[in-house]
Structure formats: structure tokens, C-alpha cells
Amino acid sequence: MLVISLENRGEPVLIGSDGISVQVVDIRGGRVRLGIVAPKEVKVLRKGLVDRQDGNQESTEKGV
């Protein structure tokens, strides 16, 4: 994991050369809101949602 310290809120972090960028949009209490810009063909999902989908799929496959 790479941890980057930013000078200013809203300063984008560029990932690769494919036009992907991430920036901190807002910080309130213990929550951080991120803005992500990526090409349409790149899926951007929270890991928690992917884990939930995988769990539901496994339950369906097992007949639960």
C-alpha cells in the first residue's frame, strides 16, 4: 500500500497513464469522500460491495 501525503484537499493523485485520478473531495469526522476519474471501460467499485456480491453469489450457488 502506498500512502501519499497531500498538500491541499482536492489535489489529484494520478494513477498510471490511462487518465485515472483520485482526489479527496471532503473530510467530515471519520469519513473521507473521494472523487475518482477513470475511463468508462474501467470499473470502479468499493471492495465492500464486491465482497457482498461475491457472498450473495456463493449463497445462490450453494442453494442457501
URBEL-V803493 format. One line per field, one symbol per residue. ss: DSSP state (a for helix, b for strand, c for the rest). phi: phi as a letter, one per 30 degrees, with the letter a starting at -180 (. if undefined). burial: # if it has 24 or more other C-alpha atoms within 12 Angstrom, else .. Layout:
ss->???
phi->???
burial->???
//
This chain:
ss->ccccccccccccbbbccccbbbbbbbbbccbbbbbbbcccccccccaaaaaaaaaaaaaaaacc
phi->.cccccdbdjddccciccicbbbdcabbhccbcccbcaeedcdbbdeeddddddddddddddid
burial->............#.........##...........#............................
//
